[in-house]
Amino acid sequence: MGKILLLSFIVGIIISGCGKVNTLADNARLQAAADSIIIHKYITDNNLTGVAKEIKTTGEFYIIDTLGTGSALFTSSTLVTVGYKGSLLGSSSTFINNFGVFHPSFALGTVIQGWQLGLPLIKKGGTIRLIVPSGYAYGPYPQSDYGLPANAILDFTIKLYDITN
């Protein structure tokens, strides 16, 4: 409970220090700052500091479990066939899990931006964990089909079964 109060206090300071929020861009910046605090705390609290790496300056972190093989070039039209499980960051329950069942294929350009940035880091047969800030997932839009609130920080484990250009 104390951690939640501390986090709320820090987010409140960020918001009050930024003045009046007038635009979607202001809201997105504030949310990104709040997400960053939560993600960094999660990484520290779960001893992932040495293995979790940030994708550029996005605030998205990844951990490669298995790199995979091959040399596919990823574009927005590349079809990726994946198995994945997703949860809210810090939650032990998943909102989706298709490991062991049908593995769908998606054009890379049609999935959330967090996947577009993370999947090209592995190759066919690879497995990656992505910690996706809300701005690179569904942003301020709740996903009622999955029980996800607005501004959800997501934690995915994804296996890349196939890549088709």
Buried (B, 14 or more C-beta within 10 A) or exposed (E): EEEEEEBEEBBEEBBEEEEEEEEEEBBBBBBBBBBBBBBBBBBEEEEBEEEBEBBEEBBBBBBBBEEBEEEBEBEEEBEBBBBBBBBBBEEEEBBBBEEEEEBEEBEBEEBBBBBBBBBBBBBBBBBBBBBBBBBBBBBBEBBEEBEBEEBBBBBBBBBBBBBEE
